[in-house]
């Protein structure tokens, strides 16, 4: 990497980089909101405006009681310090574009649901709409930065649109600046990033624009952590990073199935493997499966990219990471049914956790959604408790998972509860679907007393103290631990 950075340093700037004084971010979601809030905090001399067409979302960012539209530890404190000082949230997209020196495009890029590439390719409709709006509104030159996760060479399409629709005298320089945030630790990731990646065209203008954005981050990020690479390398690096992380999770989950069959303990195996300095311990925690907005979407994007490049073996390799994840969820729900005497019809299952991971309210691709859908199909009654996910979001996700069922039908089988204790009352089994710390500390003796017997716990996150629960009387089944001696 030092060689790459040195190559960029050796290219003398023939165009002086502009001094960024005003930033506009299009998109006030999980990426744009936290990222630009931290930029505003660390760069008090820069005015940062986050724009979004969703009035309710902008109102939430501007709410007097700081009831922000997303939950992220530490985010409220950042917004409190910067809002109305040099951080602003608005629905006036055009004004934000006109005034900005630099524009982040941080809009949603979901997997396509129809048309060419459906189920795999990223839907770039919002990216194109944002790009066309910039071209239509801007009356001065801008640096336009891809912040959304996009397929390789998306910047080329953006540049084509901007150049074809720009006003006389307007110049647009495109940069790629992918985010590498983990939900639940996004603010600390932004404060102390492993790296900030900025990709640019290797032209004098591109290198100058790259330097302008680098100077923004240099207000708090050490310069040796700001990596300057080519535009296409930057776009692909984001997909590659998420694919490699997801691959580790699917690998350890595949081994968890072998552990259950042989009597091995997946925690012990992961610990032994992770002590190898070439491998390391991160992302070796077996679970019911990965979720979130990035991993599956980015791997499927990589699969589609490989297929369009006529690399079927590469596509097949990455597709297997997602297939293993689906297998793990399917295997877990089957274990619940088999353990509960081969049927859960009419039985009550408490599902603790609905977010895809702890310390976030995000439910995208959450394993809980798949598990609950499977339990519904077995005609079980499901009680759900999650400390952060809005009830409306839960109903929306369950409707999307079972589109053939009207909401009233789903609500006959599913109940959203105000506490873990309420969810577990009279249940035959408890399923840990999200690793919220509070689930480790709840009064399990009281929960056991209020459950039907025998009382089962299925720990899908390797969160709980198994021996303690067994002493209480629970029958505990965990991922990756066989019962054979």
C-alpha positions in Angstrom: 0.0 0.0 0.0 2.9 2.3 0.7 4.0 1.8 -2.9 0.5 2.8 -4.1 0.4 5.9 -2.0 3.9 6.9 -3.0 2.9 6.6 -6.7 0.1 9.2 -6.1 2.4 11.5 -4.1 4.9 11.4 -6.9 2.3 12.8 -9.3 2.7 16.5 -8.9 -0.5 18.5 -8.8 -0.7 20.6 -11.9 -4.0 22.0 -10.7 -4.4 23.5 -7.3 -7.0 21.6 -5.2 -10.0 23.7 -4.2 -10.5 24.5 -0.6 -13.8 22.8 0.5 -15.9 25.2 2.5 -19.4 23.8 1.9 -20.4 20.1 1.6 -23.8 18.7 0.5 -24.8 15.1 1.2 -27.7 13.7 -0.8 -29.2 11.1 1.3 -29.9 11.2 5.1 -29.7 7.5 5.8 -27.4 5.1 7.7 -24.3 6.2 5.8 -24.9 9.9 4.9 -26.2 10.9 8.3 -23.5 9.6 10.6 -20.6 10.3 8.1 -21.5 13.9 7.5 -22.4 14.6 11.1 -18.9 13.5 12.1 -17.3 15.6 9.3 -19.2 18.6 10.6 -18.0 17.9 14.2 -14.4 17.5 13.1 -14.4 20.3 10.6 -16.2 23.3 12.2 -14.9 25.6 9.4 -16.9 23.6 6.8 -20.7 24.0 6.4 -22.3 20.5 6.0 -25.9 20.2 4.7 -27.6 16.8 4.5 -30.5 16.8 2.1 -33.2 14.2 1.6 -36.7 14.3 -0.1 -38.2 12.4 2.8 -39.8 15.1 4.9 -40.4 12.8 7.9 -36.8 11.7 8.0 -35.5 15.3 7.8 -37.9 16.3 10.5 -36.6 13.5 12.7 -33.0 14.7 12.2 -34.2 18.2 13.2 -36.4 17.1 16.1 -36.1 19.1 19.3 -35.7 16.0 21.5 -33.1 14.5 19.1 -35.4 11.5 18.3 -33.2 10.7 15.3 -34.4 8.4 12.5 -31.7 5.9 13.1 -30.2 4.4 16.2 -26.4 4.3 16.4 -24.4 4.6 19.7 -22.8 8.0 20.0 -24.7 9.5 17.1 -27.0 11.7 19.1 -24.1 13.3 21.0 -22.4 14.2 17.6 -25.5 15.7 16.2 -26.2 17.7 19.4 -22.8 19.3 19.2 -23.0 20.2 15.5 -26.6 20.8 14.5 -27.5 24.3 13.6 -23.9 25.3 14.1 -22.4 24.0 10.8 -24.6 20.9 10.4 -28.0 21.3 8.7 -30.7 18.9 7.5 -33.0 20.0 4.8 -35.4 18.9 2.0 -34.2 21.7 -0.2 -32.0 19.5 -2.4 -31.4 22.2 -5.1 -30.1 24.8 -2.7 -27.8 22.2 -1.1 -26.4 21.3 -4.6 -26.0 24.9 -5.7 -24.1 26.1 -2.7 -21.8 23.1 -2.3 -18.1 22.8 -3.4 -18.3 19.0 -2.8 -21.3 16.7 -3.0 -21.6 13.2 -1.5 -24.1 10.9 -3.2 -25.2 8.6 -0.4 -28.5 7.2 -1.6 -29.9 3.7 -1.4 -28.7 1.1 -3.9 -30.9 -2.0 -3.1 -30.7 -5.3 -5.1 -32.9 -5.1 -8.1 -36.3 -6.9 -7.7 -37.2 -7.0 -11.4 -35.7 -6.6 -14.9 -32.2 -7.5 -16.0 -30.0 -8.7 -13.1 -33.0 -9.1 -10.8 -32.0 -10.6 -7.5 -28.3 -9.8 -8.0 -27.5 -6.5 -9.6 -27.7 -3.2 -7.7 -30.5 -0.9 -8.5 -28.8 2.4 -9.4 -32.0 4.3 -10.1 -31.5 6.6 -7.1 -27.9 7.2 -8.0 -28.9 8.2 -11.5 -31.7 10.5 -10.3 -29.3 12.2 -7.9 -26.7 12.6 -10.6 -29.2 14.1 -13.1 -30.4 16.5 -10.4 -26.8 17.7 -9.8 -26.3 18.3 -13.5 -29.6 20.1 -13.8 -29.1 22.4 -10.8 -25.4 23.1 -10.5 -24.3 26.4 -12.0 -20.6 26.1 -10.9 -18.0 23.3 -10.9 -18.4 20.6 -8.3 -16.6 17.6 -6.9 -19.1 14.7 -6.9 -18.3 11.8 -4.5 -19.8 8.3 -4.7 -20.5 7.3 -1.1 -23.2 4.7 -1.9 -22.0 1.1 -2.5 -22.0 0.7 -6.3 -20.8 -1.7 -8.9 -17.4 -1.2 -10.5 -17.3 1.6 -13.1 -20.5 3.3 -11.9 -18.5 6.5 -11.8 -18.1 6.2 -15.5 -21.9 6.4 -15.9 -22.2 9.3 -13.5 -19.5 11.2 -15.4 -21.3 10.6 -18.7 -24.6 11.9 -17.4 -23.0 14.9 -15.8 -20.9 15.9 -18.9 -23.9 15.4 -21.2 -26.1 17.7 -19.1 -23.8 20.2 -17.6 -24.1 24.0 -18.1 -21.4 25.9 -19.9 -18.4 26.5 -17.6 -19.4 23.8 -15.1 -16.9 21.0 -14.5 -17.6 17.8 -12.5 -14.8 15.7 -11.0 -15.9 12.2 -9.8 -14.4 10.5 -6.8 -15.2 7.2 -5.1 -15.1 7.3 -1.3 -16.7 4.1 -0.1 -17.7 3.7 3.6 -16.4 0.8 5.7 -18.7 1.3 8.7 -20.0 -1.4 10.9 -23.5 -0.6 12.3 -23.3 -0.5 16.1 -19.8 1.0 16.0 -20.2 3.5 13.1 -19.3 6.6 15.1 -16.1 5.1 16.6 -15.3 3.8 13.1 -15.6 7.3 11.7 -13.6 8.8 14.6 -10.7 6.3 14.3 -11.0 4.6 10.8 -8.7 1.8 9.7 -8.5 3.6 6.5 -10.2 6.3 4.4 -10.2 5.2 0.7 -10.5 7.8 -2.0 -10.4 6.8 -5.7 -10.0 9.2 -8.6 -9.2 9.3 -12.3 -5.4 9.6 -12.8 -5.8 12.9 -14.5 -4.5 16.3 -13.2 -8.1 17.2 -12.4 -8.9 13.9 -10.8 -5.8 14.0 -8.6 -6.6 17.6 -7.6 -10.1 16.6 -6.6 -8.8 13.7 -4.6 -6.4 16.0 -2.7 -9.4 18.4 -1.9 -11.3 15.5 -0.2 -8.2 14.2 1.5 -7.7 17.6 3.1 -11.2 17.4 4.6 -10.5 14.0 6.2 -7.0 15.1 7.3 -8.6 17.4 9.9 -8.8 14.3 12.1 -7.5 11.2 10.2 -3.7 10.6 10.1 -2.5 11.1 6.6 -1.0 7.6 6.4 -4.6 6.2 6.8 -5.9 8.2 3.9 -5.4 5.9 0.9 -5.5 7.3 -2.7 -6.1 4.8 -5.4 -7.6 4.6 -8.9 -11.3 5.1 -9.3 -12.2 1.5 -10.3 -10.0 0.0 -7.6 -11.8 2.0 -5.0 -15.2 0.9 -6.2 -14.2 -2.7 -6.3 -12.4 -2.6 -2.9 -15.7 -2.0 -1.1 -17.4 -5.0 -2.6 -14.2 -7.1 -2.0 -14.0 -6.1 1.7 -17.6 -7.0 2.4 -17.3 -10.3 0.4 -14.2 -11.3 2.4 -15.9 -10.6 5.7 -19.0 -12.4 4.8 -16.9 -15.3 3.6 -15.4 -15.7 7.0 -18.8 -15.8 8.7 -20.1 -18.4 6.2 -16.9 -20.4 6.7 -17.3 -20.6 10.5 -21.0 -21.3 10.1 -20.2 -24.2 7.8 -17.8 -25.6 10.4 -20.5 -25.2 13.1 -22.6 -27.8 11.3 -19.6 -30.2 11.5 -19.2 -29.4 15.2 -22.8 -30.3 15.9 -22.4 -33.6 14.1 -19.1 -34.6 15.8 -19.4 -33.2 19.3 -16.8 -30.4 18.8 -17.3 -26.9 20.1 -17.4 -24.1 17.5 -16.2 -21.5 20.1 -13.1 -23.6 20.8 -12.5 -24.3 17.2 -12.8 -20.6 16.3 -10.5 -19.6 19.2 -7.8 -22.1 18.1 -8.0 -21.0 14.5 -8.1 -17.3 15.4 -4.9 -17.6 17.4 -3.1 -18.1 14.1 -1.7 -14.6 13.3 -2.3 -15.2 9.6 -6.0 -15.6 10.3 -6.9 -13.6 13.4 -10.0 -13.8 15.5 -12.4 -11.3 13.9 -15.6 -12.5 12.2 -15.2 -16.0 13.4 -18.3 -16.0 15.6 -20.8 -18.7 14.5 -24.4 -17.5 14.4 -27.8 -18.1 12.8 -26.5 -16.1 9.8 -25.3 -12.6 8.8 -27.6 -9.8 7.8 -27.6 -6.1 7.2 -27.7 -3.9 4.2 -24.2 -4.7 2.8 -23.0 -8.2 2.9 -25.6 -10.1 0.9 -26.2 -7.2 -1.4 -22.5 -6.6 -2.2 -21.8 -10.3 -2.7 -24.7 -10.7 -5.1 -23.5 -7.6 -6.9 -20.1 -9.3 -7.2 -21.7 -12.4 -8.5 -23.6 -10.4 -11.2 -20.4 -8.5 -12.1 -18.5 -11.8 -12.5 -21.3 -13.2 -14.7 -21.4 -10.1 -16.9 -17.6 -10.4 -17.3 -18.0 -14.0 -18.4 -16.3 -15.4 -15.2 -18.8 -18.1 -14.2 -16.5 -19.9 -11.9 -15.8 -16.7 -9.9 -19.6 -16.0 -9.8 -20.2 -19.6 -8.5 -17.5 -19.2 -5.8 -19.0 -16.0 -4.3 -22.6 -17.2 -4.7 -21.8 -20.1 -2.4 -21.1 -17.6 0.5 -24.8 -16.4 0.3 -26.1 -19.9 -0.2 -24.3 -21.1 3.0 -25.8 -18.2 4.9 -29.3 -19.2 3.8 -28.6 -22.8 4.6 -27.5 -21.8 8.2 -30.8 -20.0 8.8 -32.8 -22.9 7.3 -30.9 -25.4 9.4 -31.5 -23.4 12.6 -35.3 -23.2 12.1 -35.4 -26.9 11.2 -33.5 -27.6 14.5 -36.2 -25.7 16.4 -39.0 -27.8 14.8 -37.2 -31.1 15.2 -36.3 -30.5 18.8 -39.9 -29.5 19.7 -41.0 -33.0 19.0 -41.1 -32.5 15.2 -44.0 -30.0 15.3 -44.5 -26.4 16.4 -48.1 -26.1 15.2 -50.1 -24.2 17.8 -47.0 -23.7 20.0 -45.7 -20.3 21.2 -42.2 -19.3 20.2 -40.5 -16.2 21.8 -38.1 -14.6 19.4 -35.8 -12.2 21.2 -34.2 -9.7 18.8 -35.4 -8.5 15.4 -32.5 -6.2 14.3 -29.9 -7.9 12.2 -27.3 -7.3 15.0 -27.0 -5.7 18.4 -26.7 -1.9 18.8 -28.6 -1.0 15.7 -32.3 -0.7 14.8 -31.6 -1.9 11.2 -33.5 -4.9 10.2 -32.4 -5.3 6.6 -31.7 -9.0 5.7 -32.1 -9.9 9.4 -32.0 -13.6 10.2 -35.0 -13.0 12.5 -37.3 -12.3 9.6 -36.5 -15.6 7.9 -36.9 -17.5 11.2 -40.3 -16.0 12.0 -41.5 -16.6 8.4 -40.5 -20.3 8.8 -42.2 -20.5 12.2 -45.4 -18.9 10.6 -45.4 -21.5 7.9 -45.3 -24.2 10.6 -48.4 -22.5 12.1 -46.7 -21.5 15.3 -47.5 -18.4 17.3 -44.6 -16.0 17.6 -43.9 -13.4 20.2 -41.3 -10.8 19.3 -39.3 -8.4 21.5 -36.5 -6.1 20.3 -35.4 -3.0 22.3 -34.8 -0.7 19.4 -36.7 -1.7 16.3 -40.0 0.2 15.7 -43.1 -1.9 15.6 -44.1 -0.5 12.2 -40.8 -1.7 10.8 -41.3 -5.2 12.1 -44.8 -5.4 10.5 -43.4 -4.0 7.2 -40.6 -6.6 7.1 -42.9 -9.5 7.9 -45.3 -8.4 5.2 -42.5 -8.3 2.7 -41.3 -11.7 3.8 -44.8 -13.2 3.3 -46.4 -11.1 0.5 -49.1 -13.7 0.0 -50.4 -13.0 3.5 -52.4 -9.9 4.4 -51.2 -8.1 7.5 -54.3 -9.1 9.6 -53.5 -12.7 8.9 -49.8 -12.2 10.0 -51.0 -10.5 13.2 -53.1 -13.5 14.1 -49.9 -15.5 14.5 -47.4 -12.8 15.5 -47.4 -10.5 18.6 -44.9 -7.7 19.3 -44.2 -7.5 23.0 -43.0 -4.7 25.3 -40.4 -6.8 27.1 -38.5 -10.1 27.0 -40.5 -11.3 30.0 -43.8 -10.6 28.2 -42.6 -12.4 25.0 -41.5 -15.5 26.9 -44.6 -15.9 29.1 -46.3 -19.3 28.4 -43.9 -20.0 25.5 -42.6 -23.5 24.8 -39.3 -22.1 23.4 -37.1 -19.0 23.3 -35.0 -18.2 20.3 -32.1 -15.7 20.6 -32.0 -14.0 17.2 -30.0 -10.9 18.0 -27.1 -10.6 20.5 -28.5 -7.7 22.6 -26.5 -7.6 25.9 -29.7 -7.3 27.9 -30.7 -10.8 26.9 -27.7 -12.1 28.8 -28.7 -10.3 32.0 -32.5 -10.8 32.1 -34.1 -12.8 35.0 -34.0 -16.3 33.4 -35.3 -18.0 36.6 -38.5 -15.9 36.4 -38.8 -16.6 32.7 -38.4 -20.3 33.3 -41.2 -20.2 35.9 -43.6 -18.6 33.4 -42.9 -21.0 30.5 -44.5 -24.2 29.4 -42.4 -27.3 30.3 -40.1 -28.6 29.1 -38.7 -25.1 28.4 -36.3 -24.8 25.5 -33.8 -22.1 24.6 -32.3 -21.9 21.1 -29.2 -19.6 21.2 -28.6 -18.5 17.7 -25.9 -16.0 18.8 -23.8 -18.0 21.3 -24.7 -15.3 23.8 -26.0 -17.1 26.9 -24.4 -19.0 29.8 -25.5 -22.5 28.9 -24.6 -24.2 32.2 -26.4 -21.6 34.3 -29.5 -22.0 32.2 -29.4 -25.8 32.4 -29.1 -25.6 36.2 -32.3 -23.5 36.2 -34.0 -26.3 34.2 -33.9 -25.1 30.6 -33.1 -27.5 27.7 -30.5 -25.4 25.7 -29.6 -25.9 22.1 -26.8 -23.7 20.7 -25.2 -23.4 17.3 -22.0 -25.3 16.8 -22.1 -27.5 19.9 -22.8 -31.2 19.6 -23.9 -33.3 22.5 -21.6 -36.3 21.8 -18.8 -36.9 24.3 
